[in-house]
Amino acid sequence: QVQLVESGGGLVQPGGSLRLSCTVSGTTFSTESMAWYRQTPGKVRILVATITATGDTNYIEDSTKGRFTISRDNAEHTVTLQMNNLKPEDTAIYYCNLIPGRITRWGQGTQVTVSS
């Protein structure tokens, strides 16, 4: 069974940066495309970014283009979301998972709060 453990969230001022990490186990990680999602209270979880098994970025949500970068380390079984120039509207719980259509059980997520 796939297990997902997110970390790296926190409180940051507008314009700041955070680096989220997700450790994946229970699957052949190097063959899976991966994704980051985020959710704010009362809203549906949305797709933020996807990355192929070989490390190509497939999708970046429009509001994060130029600010967020997704990457992965197949040796370490981790997928990372580098977030720069953060804005208050980026405040959310961030989750990693497989790509849409292959989503498995969600991890606990990591809270990102952007506020002055």
N, C-alpha and C positions, 0 to 999 in steps of 0.2 A: 504494500500500500504506500502510495506517495505521501511523504511528509514534507511540509514546507515550514521553514522557520525564518521569519523576517526580523530584521534588526536595523538600527541606525537612525530611527526617528528621533524627534525632539522638538524643542522650541527654538525658533530662529527668527531673527528680525527680517523684515522685508529687504530683499537684495542679497540675503545670505545664501549659504549653500549647505546641503546635506548629501550624504552618500548612504543610500539604503542598500542592504545586502540581504540575500535570501539563500539559505542553504537547503538543498534539495536531496532527499534520499528516497529509496524505495522504487526507483525507476532507472532505466538506462539513460542517465542525464544527457549524455553526449549525442543522443539521437532525438531529443525532444526540443521542439521550439518552445520558448518560454515567454512569459508576459508579466507585466506589472499592471495592476488595476488600482483604483482608488474609490473611496466611498465617503460621502459626507452624510450626516444624520438626515434621515427622511428622503434620501435620494438613492437612486439605483447605483450599483457599482459600475464604474465605467472603465473601459480599456485605456491605458495610458501609453503603453509601448510594447512592442513585440520584437523578439530576436530569434533568428533561425538557429538550428542546431550548430551550424558552422560559424555563427557570429555576425551574420548580416542583420541589420535593423530593417524590419519589414514595415513597421508602423510606428508613428509618433503622433499622439493626439495634438490637434492643431494648436491649442493654447499653450502647449509645452515645447513646441518646435523652437530650436535654437537655444533652449535652456536645459532640457533634460536629455541625458544620454544613457542608453541601455547597453550593457555589456555582459559578458559571461566568462567564466573560467571553467572549462570542462574538466580540468584536472582536479579542481577543488569542489566541483559540483555547486558552484555559486552563480547567481545572476545578480547584477548590480544596477542600481538606478542612481546616476549622478544628477543631482538637481541643483542648478545654479540660478541666480537672480530670482529667488523665490518670491512669490506674491501671496498676499493674504488668501486669495482664492485657491491657492494650492493646498490649503489646510484640509486635511482628510486623513483617514486611515488608509494606509497603502498595503496592498497585498501582492504577493507573487503567486503565480499558478501557471499551469499549462495554457496554451493558447485557446481561444474560444472554440468550442466543439470538442475539446478534450479536457475541459476543466474538471479537476478532482476536488477532494475535500479541502476547504480553505484552512489556512493557518490562522494564527491570532492577529496577524497584521502588525503594523507599526505606525504609531500616531505621529503625524507631522503637523505642527502648529506654527503658522507664520503670523507673527504679531509683533508690534512695537510696544 
